[in-house]
Amino acid sequence: MSQTSTPTGAQWFAVHTLSGQEQKVKTYIEKFKKAEELDDFVHEVLLPTEVVSEVKGGKKSVKTRKLYPGYVFVNMKLYEEGKVIIKPFYFVKDAAGVIGFVGGEHPAPLRQTEIDEIKARVEAATGKEIPKVSFEVGEEVKITDGAFANLTGRVDEIDPARGKLKVSVSIFGRFTPVELEYWQVQRASES
């Protein structure tokens, strides 16, 4: 995300949406703001997400997960001389899938530190695949993929930055450390 300057009078507002409707709300606002002649009021819609991976039945799947389910963030000019500007307020509030602004009829803008934190989380998640489950050192896991599939082992080291684990596996009666990716194992209790 680029650190673009906020248009004059524009602030960030949190908009509560129906569950699972976040992308639809974002798309609607972006698509129809021009047709409704609201380009001067509605500037940006943010739907913070991260990519998560998991393995089910030996197959790795990658999904996009919302960081703030049920919310989108809209950078818009909503107040003039301390009063809510009716047209952009109702354009966003009445969009299909929107429950309303956080703060109701008098939405409270997010503090700059809050939106900076949200954008930093998005930036940190960009281009990274985060495992859906996390493991602990000493935890017993079952290997579900690769040369050591179906063996169990104990987690010795965790490298979250690389998404890898060092697992001690008993091979021919000796414990051998094996480096695996998160998605190649599951908790032994889940099998």
Secondary structure, 3 states (H helix, E strand, C coil): CCCCCCCCCCEEEEEEECCCCHHHHHHHHHHHCCCCCCCCCEEEEECCEEEEEEEECCEEEEEEEECCCCEEEEEECCEECCEECHHHHHHHHCCCCEEEECCCCCCCCCCHHHHHHHHHHHHHHCCCEEECCCCCCCCEEEECCCCCCCCEEEEEEEECCCCEEEEEEEECCEEEEEEEEHHHEEEHHHC
